[in-house]
Amino acid sequence: MQWNLGVQVNAVQAKDLVARIQELTEANQLLASQPATVEAARAQLERELAETQDDMISARAALRNMMRKQNRDG
């Protein structure tokens, strides 16, 4: 009877360990995928920044031209 109880306890412990291993494996996969996700977001932000900088340069040039024209005409 004690042997049977020991087998049952070991089976429950093994089941818990398998579940914990699965949890840790899933957490590890999630953490392993995060650098790629963060890198993709960083690259997107860099593209958006470059586009915004281009827009700002164009706006400054247009403003300069408008001010020159105003000074000539005014």
Backbone torsions as a table, in degrees:
resi	resn	phi	psi	omega
1	MET	NA	-42.1	178.5
2	GLN	-63.2	-37.6	180.0
3	TRP	-64.0	-42.5	178.9
4	ASN	-62.7	-41.4	177.3
5	LEU	-63.8	-40.9	177.5
6	GLY	-62.4	-40.1	178.2
7	VAL	-64.5	-42.3	179.4
8	GLN	-64.2	-42.7	178.8
9	VAL	-63.7	-43.2	179.1
10	ASN	-64.2	-37.5	178.9
11	ALA	-64.5	-41.6	178.5
12	VAL	-65.3	-43.2	179.2
13	GLN	-64.1	-41.1	179.2
14	ALA	-63.4	-41.0	178.5
15	LYS	-62.4	-43.2	177.9
16	ASP	-63.6	-40.2	179.8
17	LEU	-66.6	-40.3	178.0
18	VAL	-62.9	-42.6	178.4
19	ALA	-63.3	-41.6	-179.9
20	ARG	-66.9	-39.2	177.6
21	ILE	-62.7	-41.1	177.9
22	GLN	-62.8	-44.0	177.8
23	GLU	-59.4	-45.9	-178.6
24	LEU	-67.0	-36.2	178.1
25	THR	-64.5	-43.7	178.8
26	GLU	-64.4	-41.9	178.6
27	ALA	-63.9	-40.0	179.6
28	ASN	-64.7	-41.8	178.2
29	GLN	-63.7	-40.1	177.8
30	LEU	-63.0	-46.2	179.6
31	LEU	-65.4	-36.0	180.0
32	ALA	-67.7	-29.7	-178.4
33	SER	-83.3	-16.6	-176.1
34	GLN	-64.1	-41.4	179.7
35	PRO	-58.3	-38.0	179.2
36	ALA	-66.1	-39.7	179.1
37	THR	-65.8	-44.2	179.8
38	VAL	-65.4	-39.1	179.2
39	GLU	-64.5	-41.0	178.7
40	ALA	-64.7	-41.2	178.2
41	ALA	-65.2	-40.5	178.7
42	ARG	-63.1	-43.7	179.8
43	ALA	-62.9	-40.7	177.9
44	GLN	-63.3	-42.9	179.0
45	LEU	-64.4	-37.0	177.7
46	GLU	-65.1	-39.5	177.7
47	ARG	-64.6	-43.0	179.4
48	GLU	-64.8	-38.5	178.2
49	LEU	-63.9	-44.3	179.1
50	ALA	-61.6	-41.4	178.4
51	GLU	-64.1	-42.3	179.1
52	THR	-65.3	-39.6	177.7
53	GLN	-64.2	-40.3	176.7
54	ASP	-61.8	-42.4	178.1
55	ASP	-62.2	-40.5	-179.5
56	MET	-66.4	-41.5	178.4
57	ILE	-62.3	-42.2	178.8
58	SER	-65.1	-41.3	179.5
59	ALA	-64.9	-40.0	178.0
60	ARG	-63.6	-43.1	179.6
61	ALA	-63.6	-42.3	178.8
62	ALA	-63.9	-40.5	178.5
63	LEU	-64.5	-42.6	177.9
64	ARG	-60.4	-44.7	179.7
65	ASN	-64.1	-40.4	179.5
66	MET	-65.1	-40.2	179.4
67	MET	-67.0	-40.3	178.5
68	ARG	-63.3	-44.4	-179.9
69	LYS	-63.3	-40.8	179.8
70	GLN	-63.2	-41.6	180.0
71	ASN	-67.1	-36.7	178.6
72	ARG	-71.0	-41.4	-176.0
73	ASP	-82.6	-28.6	-169.7
74	GLY	-85.4	NA	NA
